Amino acid sequence: PPTAGALPPEAVLEASELLAFGDGFHTLERLPDGTPCRWTGASARATFWVDRSRPLRLVAEIVSRGRTPEGVAPIVEVEGLRLPLVREDRGRRHVAGPLPPRAAPGPTEIVIHAPVPFRPSDHGEADFRTLGLQLARIALSPAG
C-alpha cells in the first residue's frame, strides 16, 4: 500500500473522465459552451487517492441542482461523516469540509446525495432517467 507522502496532496475528477453508470453517474453531456458534465442519479460515488494526513475540503462544481430548491444543500458522505455541500457566492462551486485527517493511507470514497432526485418523464419529457445533480468536476484539496 502507498504511504501518505506518496499520495498527491489534491485530486480532481472531471466529468469528462470515464465514470461508471454503476457508480451513479449518467453518460457524458456537454453544455452549450462545450463544458463537459454528467448527471448523477439519486446518489453517486467516486474514489480518490489523495493524501489524508491533513484536513481536506471538497469542492463540487454543480452545473444544475435539478429540482433541489435553494436553501437545501446536497450532502456528501465520507467514511460515515455527512456534510452539506454549501454553495459559494451563488455560483456553481459548492464546498464541504473540512474532512478530518486520517493516519492510514488508502482510497477515499465519497458519496454525493441529491436531496430531490427526479425523473424528467414524470414532467412530460421523454427522458426516463432518475436525475439528481449535474456535475462538471469534484476536487479534494488541503483545507485552509
Buried (B, 14 or more C-beta within 10 A) or exposed (E): EEEBEEBEEBBBBBBBEEBEEEBBBBEEEEEEEEBBBBBBBBBBBBEBBBBBBBEBBBBBBBBBBBBBEEEEBBBBBBEEEEBBBEBEEEEBBBBBBBBEEBEEBEEBEBBBBBBBBBEBEEEEEEEEBBBBBBBBBBBBBBBE
